[in-house]
Structure formats: structure tokens, C-alpha cells
Amino acid sequence: MSKYYYNKVTYCAFLGRKSWIQMKYREPGVLLWRGFTLQEFANQLFGNKMDYGKGRQMPIHYGSNRLNYFTVSSPIATQLPQAVGAAYSLKMEKKDACAITYISDGGTSEGDFHAALNFAAVTEAPVVFFCRINGWAISTPTTEQFRSDGVVTRGQAYGIRSIRVDGNDTLAVYSAVHAAREIAITEGRPILIEAMTYRVGHHSTSDDSTKYRPADEIEHWRTSRDPISRYRKWVQGNGWWCDAEETELRNNVRQELLQAIQVAERIPKHGLTELFTDVYDQVPSNLREQQRSLLDSIQKHPSDYPTDVPV
């Protein structure tokens, strides 16, 4: 289980099943914790007929109505005001639940972040903003993003109670989320959590982070401050885990993942006509015209289109 997955599981462990989740695209651990299977992950990545998004979303943009997990969208920070609206609806319906939304330090530079915090403060919506300060927005360090003392001061400026926690301490994060959920629901107010951590890996496969930060800095965080190693030492020290169990778990998950990929590859894709459904109750004339044009083009140029995709 990777560091990203492991930490996201920690973040959501005390939220309860009724809470609504508005994510960005680095929180698959939350879905794992709630019961989203590896097969469901693979189906979304391949966009096959079992994909809940019908193949119309980008890879890793998951969603699950069953698990109260809103479909991920690519634009940074747009999920924040949406989470406030969802939380406010929970409050109006007097539900024993809250909404939680996740953001990294780069997202706090977006206007949606400030709009969402003010929106939440004014409406006193039961929403938890979980902000991971990992030091880098791709290649932009936090020192070039803001001069304030982190993000907690921004929450306080909007009248939102704010918590700073060591984001690499599993138990500390667990306790912080537990406290934030209780405050959000019982007091009917927003909470901001700032988890101080570090992005050890590159931003993406096209990124070489050694171009803009020293390699020894990365190695320090990888070895001395690694959250997985810290938690492993704690559970092993209490006799709850051992190397043999971890090896067995890793092997089992690897086999399950490979099987899920093989199954997902064999499941057919959605038909092209699904491009035009689920937007309007009655398909308007302009979309019907686009659909006819698409099908005509396929019939005229069959060699330019895959023949195994139903129309």
C-alpha cells in the first residue's frame, strides 16, 4: 500500500459512512477504506461497461454514489465550494453527518478556496477542510505561494476554527479528524485541518523534482520522516504486526490487482451513443444532430475508427 493510499485511509477513518466526500484525484485510499474494490478501480481506469462513469471521465477520476463519494473533477479546488453546499444541505436536513473535502497547498492559491471558506463560515456549514501542506505545488514551493504562517491563519481570518497537525503522524491525524468531525456535527460549524507533510515523490511521471529541490532533502523525508515506517514501528512494537504478515499482504494485494486488471481489460466498452445520454431528460435537437453526424462519419470511414466499439 503506497504512502498516498495509506495516509488517505487515515484521514477518513473516523468520518463515518454517512459523511459526504468531495475529493481531488489523490484520495483513492478513502474509497478503499469505504469498500470500493480493486475491480471497481480497474473498471474506471479502463472505462469499460462496469465503469460507473460510463467511460466518460479521465482515469483516476472515481466516483461512487453508494459510498457518498462525489465524482472527481480535474480543475483544482472546485470541489471546495461544492462541499460547503453539500454540508449546508446536511445541516438543513438535520442529518448526523458532515462533509469533508481535501486540498493541497497549491489549491489554497485558487479563488475557490477563499470563496469556500467564507461561504462555510457565514452559513456555519458542518464541513471539514483537510489541507495537506506537502511543500510543493508541482515545482512551486510554499514560500512562493504565501507569506502567512501556513494555512491555519487563513481559516482563522475567515472565522473558522483551525487545527495544525503532523501529517506524517498517523495517530495524530486520526485524532484530529475525529475531533474535527465531532465539532462540525455537534456545533454545526466548519473546521480547517492543516496537515504538515512532504511530497517525497515526483509530481507526476513527467516531472523530475531533483531539478528544483536537493536530492538529500528528499532522502531525509523518505527515510527519517516516513509515515509508513513510523507507524510500522509502533504497531510492531505492540506486537500487532510483523514482517511476514506484511509480505503476505503485499503479495495478496498484488495478485488481486493483477487479476482485476485482466478482468477489466476483457469487459467491453460502452457504446458511442452513451456520449449523448444522462445530460438532458429529452435530448435536444443539437445533440441529436451531433450524434447523427458522428455515426455518419463512422459509417463513411470505418477504417479510421475501432470496429470493436458498439455504436
N, C-alpha and C positions, 0 to 999 in steps of 0.2 A: 504494500500500500504506500503510495507516494506521500511526500510531505504535504502537498496540496490537499489530497484526499483526507489525510489523517486530521489535519487541522480543521477542515471544514466540518468533519464529523463532530469534533469537539465543540465547535461554535453552535451547532444546532441541537446538541444532546438534551438540553433542558427546556426546549421551546414547547414541547407538547405537539401532538398530532394535529390539533385544531388551528395552530398558528399558520398564517399565510406567509409564503416565502417569495420575495422578489429579488432575483439574482442577477449577477452578471455571469460571465461564462467560465468562471474558475471555481465554481462551487459544486462539482459533482458529488463530493462527499456528503453533502446534505441529502441528496437523493438516495445515496447508498444507505445512509442511516435510516431513512424513512421507508425503505423497502423496494426502491427501484432496482430491478435486476440488471445484471451484466448483459443479458439478452436484450432488454429494453434499450440500454445504452447503444449496443451494437446496431439495433434496428434503426435508431435515429441517425447514427453516423452513416449508414448505408442508404437511408431514405427509402426503405422498402415498404411493402404494403402494411407491415405491422408498425410502422412509424406513426406515432400519434399526430405528427405534423404533416403527414401525407407527402413527405419528401420535399416540402416547400421551404424548409428552413435550412440555414447553414449548419454544417456539422458542429457538434458540442452545444447547440442551442436547444437544450432539452426543455421539456415541459410536461407536467402531469397534473391533470385535473383531480385525479384520485388522491394525490398526495399534497394538494394545495400548493403546488409549485408552479408559479406563473412562467410561461414560456420565455426563455431568454431572448433578448434583442441585442443587436450589436452596438448601437450608439451608447457611448459612455454616460452613465449617470441618469439616463431617462427613467430607470426603474425607481428612483428615489421618490419623486412626487407621486408616482403610481402607488407606492407602498403606503404613503400617507393617506391617500384616498381610500385604499383598502382598509387601513386601520380605523379610519373615521367611520366607515360603514359598520365595522365590527362593534365600535362603540355605540353607534345609533341603535344597533340591534341587540345591545346588551349581551354580547357573546363573551364567554370566559376565554378569550384568546387575544392575541396581538399579531401584528405583522412585523416582520424583520426584513431588512434589506442590507445588502453588502456593497461595499465600495472600497477602493484603494486610494492612496494619497493622490494619484493623478486625477481621479474623478472628483476630488474636492475642489479642483480648479474650474470645474464646469458650473455654469449658472444654475443648472438643475439642483445642484447640491444646496445652494443657498435658498433657492425658492422652496425646496422641500423642507428644510429646517424651519424656515419661517412659517410655512403652511402648517407644519406639525405643532409648533409652539402655540400658534394662535388658536387652532382647533383643539388642542390638548388631545391629540390622537395617540392611542396606545401603539406606538411604533418604536422599534429598536433599530437604530442606525449602527451597523457594525463596520467600522473603518479600519482596514489593515494598513498601517504605515510601514511599508516594506522598503522604503528608501529611494525607490526609483520608479518613475513613470516612463517606461522604456529606457531611454538614456538620460532623462531629465531628473536630477536629484531633487530632493525636497527643499534644499537650500535655494533652489532657483524657482520654486513654486510658491513659497510663502515665507514670511518673516516672523509669523506668530509662533508661539510655543506649541507647536503641533496643531492638532485639530480640536482638542478638548476646549480650548479657549473660544473657538468659533461656536461650538454648541452653547457654551455659557453666554456668549454675546447675544444669542437668539433666545435666551431664557430656557435652555434645555439642560437638564441635569446631565453631566458628562463624567465618564469613568475612563481612566487610563490604566491599562493592564499590560503585563509582559505577555505578548502574543506568542512567545515560544514556551510558555509555561502552561501545559495542558490543564492542570487543575485550577490554576488562577483564571484562565479563560472560562472554564466550566462554571466557576463560582460567579464570575462577573455576569455571564449571560443569565444565570439563574436569578441573580439579584435584579438585573435589568427587566427580565420578564415579569417578576413579581411587582415591581414598581409600575411598569407600563399598564398592567391589568388592574391592580388594586387601586392605584392612584389615578389612573386614566391620564397618563402623560407620556410624552416621548422621552427616550433615553438615547444618548450617544455613547458608544464604546469605542475607544481608540486603542487598538492592539498594536503594540510596538514589536515589529519583527524585521525580517530582512529577506529580500528576494535573492536566494543563492543562485538559482539557475538563470539562464538567459531568458530574455522576454519571450522569444519565440525561436523557431528553428532558423529564421533568417537573421537572428541577432547574435553578435559576438560581444558580450558585455565586457570582455577584457580590454576593449578599445576605449572604454570610458571609465573604468574603475580598476584599481590594482588587484592582481590575482591573489595576493596574500590576504587582502581584506575578505575576498570571497571564501578563501580556505579557512580563515578564522571562524567565520559564521557557520561554515559547513561542519567543522569539527568540534569547536568549543561551545557553540550555542545552538546546536541542532536540537529541535524539539523532540524528534523521534528518539534520539539517543537518551535524552534526559528522562523521558517518560519510561523508556525501556528499563533504565537503571532502577527506577522507582518500583515498577511492577515486579521486576526480577528480585529486587531486594526484599520484597514482601512475599516472595515465593509464589506469585500468581502467574508467572510466565517463564519460559526457558527457551534457549536457542533451538532445541529440537521442535518445539511447538511452532515457533516462528517459521522454521524451514518447511514444515509440513503445510502450514497455512499458505505460504508463498507458492509452493508447488501446486496446491489445490486451486488457488485463485488463478494461477497461470493456465492451468488446464481448462478451467471453466471459461476463461476469457477466450482462449483459442477456439473452443467449441462454439461459443456464442458468435464469434466472427464467421466461422464456417457456416453456421445456420443462417446468419443474416445475409451472407453472400448468395445463398440459394433461393431466398424468398424473392418473388417477382417485385418489380417496381409498380408504383401507381400509374394509372393511365394519364396521358397528357391532358385529358379533359378536366382532371382534378385541379388544373391551374385556374379554372374559372368558377369553381364552386366555393361555397362557405363564406362568400363576401356579402352577397345580397340574397334576400329571400326569393326575389324574382330577378333572374339575370337580365340586366339592361341590354338594350339593343347594341350599344357599342362593344360590349364584351362578347355578345353573340357573333358580331361581325368579326372580331379578332379571332374567335375560335374557328369560324369557318375559314378565315384566311390561313390560319396555321395548318389546319387539316388539308386544305388545298395544296399548300406548299409541300407538305409531306408526300402527298399523292403524286405531285409533279416531279419531285426529286427524291425518290425513295432511297437512292444510294447515299444520300447525304445525311440520312437520319438512321438511328439504330432501329432495326426491324423487330427487336425483341421487346420494345416498349409499346404496350397497347395504347390505342388512341380512343 
